[in-house]
Amino acid sequence: MNDAVLRLDGIEKIYNRGLASEVAVLRGASLEIARGEVVALVAPSGAGKSTLLHIAGLLDTADAGAVQIAGQDMTHKSDRRRTATRREEVGFVYQFHHLLPEFTAAENVVLPQLANGVGQGEANTRALDLLTRVDVAKRATHRPAELSGGEQQRVAVCRALANSPALLLADEPTGNLDPETSDTVFETLMELVRNTGLSALIATHNLELAARMDRVLRLEGGVVTEG
């Protein structure tokens, strides 16, 4: 695949290596995500999708294989370089929003920008723009506990996109929501992804949502297959 934003090649991950309890979660998993492509990752519970996403997003390291993000081979880079690339090129959305409870919705979107060297004024403008696009601007000064589940997750999406990453990784981003709210949040996520042109790998158990993406990948037995 040309112009891949994410490329994983032969990823292996073994827990408790050398022990009787050794578990090989990933056994040579490979995939590519093109620029502007939205791909679903479907897997049975315990198949290793979270592990794969963490390795793809440089939150974890593989025991073998290569990771390339936005044309950069990150396989043997220093922790400092991996952290910088993760901050600049990757956005994460999880099943649970993980918003900082002591900060407002707007502040949760501003903070990652400040950590990336963006000025306060520019960060505030960017945060309000993103919150407006997901119809939560009117709740910008509210803390997470004052927001509904759907509002919290939409703020989490804005936070993930705050630094204009090349790649969005989402792990069951609607899995903690009721069906109606799940559909609303998914549509919001898809609209933002499409409008910004970034690439996304979205893990989901929801086959109906998966079918609405560009491609479906399946993780089973430690390897990734199409469809």
C-alpha positions as CSV (number, residue, x, y, z in Angstrom):
1,M,0.0,0.0,0.0
2,N,1.4,3.4,-1.0
3,D,1.6,6.3,1.4
4,A,0.9,4.3,4.5
5,V,0.5,6.3,7.7
6,L,0.7,3.2,9.8
7,R,2.6,0.1,8.9
8,L,3.1,-2.9,11.2
9,D,5.2,-5.8,10.0
10,G,5.5,-9.1,11.7
11,I,4.6,-7.9,15.2
12,E,5.1,-10.4,18.0
13,K,4.3,-10.0,21.6
14,I,4.8,-12.7,24.3
15,Y,3.9,-12.3,27.9
16,N,5.7,-14.2,30.7
17,R,8.3,-15.4,28.2
18,G,10.1,-18.5,29.3
19,L,7.6,-19.3,32.0
20,A,5.0,-22.0,32.2
21,S,2.3,-19.3,31.9
22,E,3.8,-17.9,28.7
23,V,1.2,-16.4,26.3
24,A,1.9,-15.5,22.7
25,V,-0.7,-12.7,22.1
26,L,0.6,-11.5,18.7
27,R,2.3,-14.0,16.3
28,G,3.5,-11.9,13.4
29,A,0.6,-9.4,13.0
30,S,1.0,-7.1,10.0
31,L,-1.2,-4.3,8.6
32,E,-1.1,-1.1,6.7
33,I,-3.4,2.0,7.0
34,A,-3.3,4.4,4.1
35,R,-3.5,8.2,4.4
36,G,-7.2,9.2,4.9
37,E,-8.3,5.6,5.4
38,V,-10.6,4.5,8.2
39,V,-10.2,0.8,9.1
40,A,-12.1,-1.3,11.6
41,L,-10.2,-3.9,13.8
42,V,-12.5,-6.7,14.9
43,A,-11.3,-9.3,17.4
44,P,-12.7,-11.7,20.0
45,S,-12.3,-10.7,23.6
46,G,-8.7,-11.4,24.7
47,A,-7.3,-11.7,21.2
48,G,-4.8,-8.9,21.7
49,K,-6.4,-5.9,20.0
50,S,-5.5,-3.5,22.8
51,T,-2.0,-4.8,22.8
52,L,-1.8,-4.3,19.1
53,L,-3.1,-0.7,19.4
54,H,-0.7,0.1,22.2
55,I,2.2,-1.1,20.1
56,A,0.9,0.8,17.0
57,G,0.7,3.9,19.2
58,L,4.1,3.5,20.7
59,L,2.7,3.0,24.2
60,D,4.2,-0.5,24.3
61,T,7.0,-2.3,22.5
62,A,6.9,-5.5,20.4
63,D,9.2,-8.5,21.0
64,A,9.7,-8.7,17.3
65,G,8.6,-6.9,14.1
66,A,8.7,-3.3,12.9
67,V,6.5,-0.2,13.5
68,Q,6.4,2.7,11.0
69,I,4.3,5.9,11.6
70,A,4.0,8.6,9.0
71,G,7.0,7.3,7.1
72,Q,9.2,7.0,10.2
73,D,10.6,3.7,11.3
74,M,10.0,3.8,15.1
75,T,11.2,0.2,15.9
76,H,14.5,1.0,17.6
77,K,14.0,4.7,18.4
78,S,14.8,6.1,21.9
79,D,12.0,6.6,24.4
80,R,12.3,10.3,24.0
81,R,11.8,10.1,20.2
82,R,8.9,7.7,20.6
83,T,7.2,10.0,23.1
84,A,7.6,13.0,20.7
85,T,6.3,11.0,17.7
86,R,3.4,9.7,19.8
87,R,2.5,13.3,21.0
88,E,2.8,14.8,17.5
89,E,1.5,12.1,15.2
90,V,-0.9,9.9,17.2
91,G,-4.3,10.5,18.9
92,F,-6.0,8.0,21.2
93,V,-9.6,7.4,22.1
94,Y,-10.5,4.7,24.6
95,Q,-13.7,3.0,25.7
96,F,-13.6,5.1,28.9
97,H,-13.0,8.7,28.2
98,H,-10.1,9.2,30.7
99,L,-10.7,12.9,30.9
100,L,-9.0,14.7,33.7
101,P,-11.8,15.3,36.3
102,E,-10.4,18.5,37.8
103,F,-10.4,20.3,34.4
104,T,-13.2,21.6,32.2
105,A,-14.0,20.1,28.8
106,A,-12.2,22.9,27.1
107,E,-9.1,22.6,29.4
108,N,-9.0,18.9,28.6
109,V,-8.6,19.7,24.9
110,V,-6.2,22.6,25.6
111,L,-3.7,20.7,27.8
112,P,-2.3,18.3,25.2
113,Q,-1.7,21.3,22.9
114,L,0.3,23.1,25.6
115,A,2.3,20.0,26.2
116,N,3.2,20.1,22.5
117,G,4.4,23.7,22.6
118,V,1.3,25.5,21.3
119,G,0.6,28.9,22.8
120,Q,-2.4,29.4,25.2
121,G,-4.4,31.6,22.8
122,E,-4.0,29.3,19.8
123,A,-4.8,26.2,22.0
124,N,-8.0,27.9,23.3
125,T,-9.1,28.7,19.8
126,R,-8.4,25.2,18.6
127,A,-10.2,23.6,21.5
128,L,-13.4,25.7,21.0
129,D,-13.4,25.0,17.3
130,L,-13.2,21.2,17.9
131,L,-15.9,21.3,20.7
132,T,-18.1,23.4,18.4
133,R,-17.8,20.8,15.6
134,V,-19.0,18.0,17.9
135,D,-21.7,20.2,19.4
136,V,-20.3,20.4,22.9
137,A,-19.1,24.0,22.9
138,K,-22.0,25.0,25.2
139,R,-20.5,22.6,27.8
140,A,-17.0,23.9,27.4
141,T,-16.7,25.2,31.0
142,H,-18.2,22.1,32.6
143,R,-16.1,19.4,34.2
144,P,-16.4,15.8,33.0
145,A,-18.7,14.8,36.0
146,E,-21.2,17.4,34.8
147,L,-21.3,15.9,31.2
148,S,-23.3,13.0,29.9
149,G,-21.5,9.8,28.7
150,G,-21.8,10.8,25.1
151,E,-20.6,14.4,25.8
152,Q,-17.6,13.0,27.7
153,Q,-16.7,10.8,24.8
154,R,-17.0,13.6,22.2
155,V,-14.7,15.7,24.3
156,A,-12.3,12.8,24.4
157,V,-12.4,12.7,20.6
158,C,-11.6,16.4,20.5
159,R,-8.7,15.8,22.9
160,A,-7.3,13.1,20.6
161,L,-7.4,15.4,17.6
162,A,-6.2,18.5,19.4
163,N,-2.6,18.3,18.0
164,S,-3.8,17.4,14.4
165,P,-2.3,13.9,14.4
166,A,-1.7,11.9,11.3
167,L,-3.2,8.8,12.9
168,L,-6.1,8.1,15.2
169,L,-6.2,4.9,17.3
170,A,-9.5,4.1,19.0
171,D,-10.2,1.2,21.3
172,E,-13.9,0.4,21.5
173,P,-14.7,4.2,21.5
174,T,-18.4,3.6,21.8
175,G,-18.4,0.4,23.8
176,N,-19.4,2.0,27.0
177,L,-22.4,3.8,25.6
178,D,-26.0,2.9,24.9
179,P,-26.9,2.1,21.3
180,E,-28.4,5.5,20.4
181,T,-25.5,7.5,22.0
182,S,-23.0,5.1,20.5
183,D,-24.3,5.8,17.0
184,T,-24.2,9.6,17.6
185,V,-20.6,9.5,18.9
186,F,-19.5,7.2,16.0
187,E,-21.0,9.5,13.4
188,T,-19.3,12.5,15.1
189,L,-16.0,10.6,15.1
190,M,-16.3,9.6,11.4
191,E,-17.3,13.2,10.4
192,L,-14.2,14.6,12.1
193,V,-11.9,12.0,10.7
194,R,-13.2,12.5,7.2
195,N,-13.1,16.3,7.4
196,T,-9.5,16.3,8.7
197,G,-8.2,13.6,6.3
198,L,-6.4,11.7,9.0
199,S,-6.1,7.9,9.1
200,A,-7.8,5.8,11.8
201,L,-7.7,2.3,13.1
202,I,-10.8,1.7,15.2
203,A,-11.2,-1.5,17.3
204,T,-14.8,-2.5,17.8
205,H,-17.1,-5.4,18.6
206,N,-19.9,-3.8,16.8
207,L,-20.0,-5.4,13.3
208,E,-22.6,-2.8,12.1
209,L,-20.2,0.0,12.9
210,A,-17.3,-1.9,11.4
211,A,-19.1,-2.3,8.1
212,R,-19.4,1.5,7.8
213,M,-15.7,1.9,7.6
214,D,-13.4,1.6,4.6
215,R,-12.1,-1.8,5.4
216,V,-12.4,-4.5,8.1
217,L,-9.4,-6.3,9.6
218,R,-9.7,-9.2,11.9
219,L,-7.3,-10.2,14.6
220,E,-7.4,-13.8,15.6
221,G,-4.8,-16.3,16.6
222,G,-2.2,-13.5,16.9
223,V,-2.4,-12.5,13.2
224,V,-4.3,-10.0,11.2
225,T,-6.4,-10.9,8.2
226,E,-8.7,-8.9,5.8
227,G,-12.5,-9.0,6.2
